[in-house]
Amino acid sequence: MGDAPGLGVPSPTSVWSARWLRLPMMVRFGVVGGAAQVVYLVALVAALATGIHYLLAVVAAQVVTIAFAFPMHKYLVFRSDGPIRRQFLMFLGVWWTGAAASFLGVLLLVEVVGLDPLPAQLVVMVLIAVWSFVANSRLSFARRHPTVVDQDPNLQEASP
């Protein structure tokens, strides 16, 4: 970790980085996922404000959110050093599979089970988040080689 120049104390950035990396992966996933939702809503509102059709606004917001979410998951959540093209394609597969499952899950819970749409969406959101974490950790960003973080005991995963 880098020290502040001439002071012999850790820089604020290195202290923050070490604290972030010590958080359990699931916590980092939740924080990044929450931030991605904020990015999506801001992008959607901005796109709608331009006057474009709402479906085009949704597509634009999805593109912006994916552009934010992929590097955040790759580098901050899963700390992956794997091949970016393969990981991006896998990430997109997980992303769109989750979106389709969310749509179908809400439809099923509302039309067949009889839940109201908002509680149905909340139930599906939790299930898709868990599925997305597992799928991304095992498919998109599976570790195949040890990284510098793996070899530094100060930056190891916190035990649950």
Salt bridges, closest charged atoms under 4 A:
ASP150 OD1 - ARG143 NH1 2.37
GLU157 OE2 - ARG28 NH2 2.94
GLU157 OE2 - ARG79 NH1 3.03
